[in-house]
Amino acid sequence: MAKIIIIDDEKSIRAALRDILEYEGYDVEEAKDGEEGLDMILRSNYDVALCDIKMPKIDGLELLLKVGEAGKGTQFVMVSAFGNVENAVEATKRGAFDFITKPPDLNRLLVTVRNALERSKMAQETKTLRKRIYKLNEIVGDSAPIRKVKETINRVAATEARVLVTGPNGSGKEMVAKQIHEKGNRANMPLVEVNCAAIPSELIESELFGHEKGAFTGAMAKRVGKFEQADGGTLFLDEIGDMSLSAQAKVLRALQENKITRVGGDKEIRVNVRVIAATNKDLRREIAEGNFREDLFHRLSVIVIHVPALAERKEDIGLLADKFLQDIASEYGAPVKELSPDAIRQLESLPWTGNVRELRNVIERLVIMCGDTITGEDVALYA
Ligand SMILES: Nc1ncnc2c1ncn2[C@@H]1O[C@H](COP(=O)(O)OP(=O)(O)OP(=O)(O)O)[C@@H](O)[C@H]1O
């Protein structure tokens, strides 16, 4: 049953709201001021709080912020006196779901509570899905270099530091970038990815910064670029070593000034973006050869996380193979297959030039082609 808390210092208001809501079948509790309300919300799980704004000790706005900081998903409906609507609007800007005025109109109250409950349910579902995705994206491995990668992620995620992730193709750089975002303060905001190698150099600037209508032939309509899309969140610049020098100059400016200009436009647009970049190239060599700007390199590489090739951490192969056996089984809705000790030894002896991505493909092939226990001979045949 949906649980609602009424936080108001006026007893008569609490009683009136409680009557209406209990009549509708909700489970209702009361708090007589902000302090008691905060205490109860932190100790329990309420779907919705009907919260007065002007209260002794902790007022409604402060309470709303404190509950948000504690990571509680309770949806707030502010209940404000008629003359206090400005504060109620302010509260919705700070994350309250909605507000109603006193004395509450019955229909409006019930519709607002129902909508707030719907939002609370969606927030719960998002949380569950996020947990599942998180599990899917878990970085597997217990080798010393992977432990160091995980430790660095945990250290830097909650900061605003720019991170450069290096390592060969398929080693897990994108995973590292995603984890930094997921574990950081921007997790509720977008993570926008740009594969700089996949975009022709003449289009990369418009991709990153957007363009105004008519900026160039084919620019039929205004377009918002990835920097603007990532505002408040994280921009992942994959394969940054493949970016043209002219785009590099503009990215540098965006990082220095936190401002961008759309192609063909003159207005400066403020953006607040955390940049994580990745490359499989040796950027220092690219700098020496004149292909990469040194100043940009220094801006991007406040923290460097290197993900080594799989061949340099063979002890992770068994763990990774197990994880992929489970993922693939659950994808196919089939029982999990096993690897014989000999199969694991064989896998450990392969060169893995395509790194973890190649390992996943090989495991998928083995699951499709082999019996319940995958043997060393199977590996010799299909890997
Ligand atoms: N440590 C790991 N644990 C679990 N899965 C991993 C790990 N490392 C990589 N993977 C998986 O391997 C695949 C390739 O990883 P990812 O895309 O992160 O590599 P990448 O280095 O960004 O590749 P590229 O350089 O080609 O863009 C993905 O499916 C990813 O989920």
PDBQT file of the ligand as one rigid body, heavy atoms in Angstrom, charges set to zero:
ROOT
HETATM    1  N1  LIG A 401      36.881  -5.963 -17.001  1.00  0.00    +0.000 N 
HETATM    2  C1  LIG A 401      35.776  -6.239 -17.708  1.00  0.00    +0.000 A 
HETATM    3  N2  LIG A 401      34.753  -6.886 -17.122  1.00  0.00    +0.000 NA
HETATM    4  C2  LIG A 401      33.661  -7.209 -17.815  1.00  0.00    +0.000 A 
HETATM    5  N3  LIG A 401      33.470  -6.909 -19.105  1.00  0.00    +0.000 NA
HETATM    6  C3  LIG A 401      34.433  -6.254 -19.759  1.00  0.00    +0.000 A 
HETATM    7  C4  LIG A 401      35.648  -5.875 -19.079  1.00  0.00    +0.000 A 
HETATM    8  N4  LIG A 401      36.425  -5.218 -19.955  1.00  0.00    +0.000 NA
HETATM    9  C5  LIG A 401      35.745  -5.179 -21.103  1.00  0.00    +0.000 A 
HETATM   10  N5  LIG A 401      34.561  -5.796 -21.012  1.00  0.00    +0.000 N 
HETATM   11  C6  LIG A 401      33.573  -5.992 -22.093  1.00  0.00    +0.000 C 
HETATM   12  O1  LIG A 401      34.306  -6.102 -23.310  1.00  0.00    +0.000 OA
HETATM   13  C7  LIG A 401      33.708  -5.352 -24.352  1.00  0.00    +0.000 C 
HETATM   14  C8  LIG A 401      34.666  -4.282 -24.843  1.00  0.00    +0.000 C 
HETATM   15  O2  LIG A 401      34.856  -3.303 -23.820  1.00  0.00    +0.000 OA
HETATM   16  P1  LIG A 401      34.878  -1.742 -24.126  1.00  0.00    +0.000 P 
HETATM   17  O3  LIG A 401      33.916  -1.397 -25.227  1.00  0.00    +0.000 OA
HETATM   18  O4  LIG A 401      34.736  -1.029 -22.837  1.00  0.00    +0.000 OA
HETATM   19  O5  LIG A 401      36.353  -1.611 -24.689  1.00  0.00    +0.000 OA
HETATM   20  P2  LIG A 401      37.120  -0.351 -25.301  1.00  0.00    +0.000 P 
HETATM   21  O6  LIG A 401      38.491  -0.412 -24.787  1.00  0.00    +0.000 OA
HETATM   22  O7  LIG A 401      36.333   0.884 -25.072  1.00  0.00    +0.000 OA
HETATM   23  O8  LIG A 401      37.092  -0.716 -26.843  1.00  0.00    +0.000 OA
HETATM   24  P3  LIG A 401      37.409   0.247 -28.116  1.00  0.00    +0.000 P 
HETATM   25  O9  LIG A 401      38.797   0.761 -27.938  1.00  0.00    +0.000 OA
HETATM   26  O10 LIG A 401      37.297  -0.705 -29.261  1.00  0.00    +0.000 OA
HETATM   27  O11 LIG A 401      36.354   1.303 -28.096  1.00  0.00    +0.000 OA
HETATM   28  C9  LIG A 401      32.422  -4.809 -23.801  1.00  0.00    +0.000 C 
HETATM   29  O12 LIG A 401      31.386  -5.718 -24.116  1.00  0.00    +0.000 OA
HETATM   30  C10 LIG A 401      32.658  -4.786 -22.307  1.00  0.00    +0.000 C 
HETATM   31  O13 LIG A 401      31.447  -4.929 -21.626  1.00  0.00    +0.000 OA
ENDROOT
TORSDOF 0
